[in-house]
Amino acid sequence: MIRAVRAVLSEEPYHSRFTLDVLGWETEKGRHAQTAYCFGRERHGFVVLSAEGAPVACRAGHDYGEAEIRADLDRVLRR
């Protein structure tokens, strides 16, 4: 999943508009994300935050690819 996100974020218009933060499982931010977002039982996934820090898109686990990631990022760009 991280590889797919990185591949999409290497393309424009995403590269100049988004940053990727990978949160470690045992870090304070990682533990917060496990319960704060839609990750469910898997407690991991992909979340896109607005400039204000509110979740705009969220996917649990790893069952998605570049097409879904682009769709989530495009939704943010259309706002």
C-alpha positions in Angstrom: 0.0 0.0 0.0 2.8 2.5 0.8 4.4 1.7 -2.5 1.1 2.5 -4.3 0.7 5.8 -2.4 4.3 6.8 -3.1 3.8 6.0 -6.8 0.7 8.2 -7.1 2.3 11.0 -5.1 5.2 11.1 -7.5 2.8 12.3 -10.2 1.4 15.7 -10.7 -0.9 17.3 -9.6 -0.4 15.2 -6.4 3.3 15.7 -6.0 3.1 19.4 -5.5 -0.1 19.3 -3.4 0.2 16.5 -0.9 2.7 15.1 1.6 3.0 11.6 2.9 3.4 10.9 6.6 3.9 7.2 7.5 3.1 6.8 11.2 4.8 4.1 13.1 2.6 1.6 14.8 4.0 2.3 18.3 4.4 6.0 18.0 2.1 8.4 19.8 0.7 9.7 16.4 0.4 6.1 15.2 -1.5 5.0 18.2 -3.8 8.0 17.9 -4.5 7.3 14.2 -5.4 3.7 15.0 -8.5 4.8 16.9 -9.2 8.3 15.4 -9.8 7.2 11.8 -11.9 4.6 10.0 -9.4 1.9 10.3 -11.6 -0.5 12.3 -10.3 -3.8 13.6 -7.3 -3.7 11.3 -6.2 -0.4 13.0 -4.2 0.7 9.9 -4.9 2.2 6.4 -4.8 5.3 4.4 -6.4 8.7 5.4 -6.4 12.0 3.5 -6.6 15.0 5.7 -7.8 18.5 4.7 -5.5 21.5 5.2 -7.3 22.0 8.5 -6.6 18.4 9.6 -10.0 16.9 9.2 -10.3 13.5 7.5 -11.6 13.8 3.9 -11.1 10.2 2.8 -10.2 7.1 4.7 -9.6 3.4 3.8 -8.9 0.6 6.2 -6.2 -2.1 5.6 -4.6 -2.7 2.2 -7.4 -3.7 -0.1 -7.0 -0.8 -2.6 -4.6 0.4 -5.2 -3.5 3.4 -7.2 -6.9 4.0 -8.8 -8.6 4.3 -5.4 -5.8 6.4 -4.0 -6.1 8.8 -7.0 -9.9 9.0 -6.5 -9.4 10.0 -2.9 -6.8 12.6 -3.7 -8.9 13.9 -6.6 -11.9 14.3 -4.2 -9.7 16.6 -2.1 -8.5 18.6 -5.1 -12.1 19.2 -6.2 -13.1 20.8 -2.8 
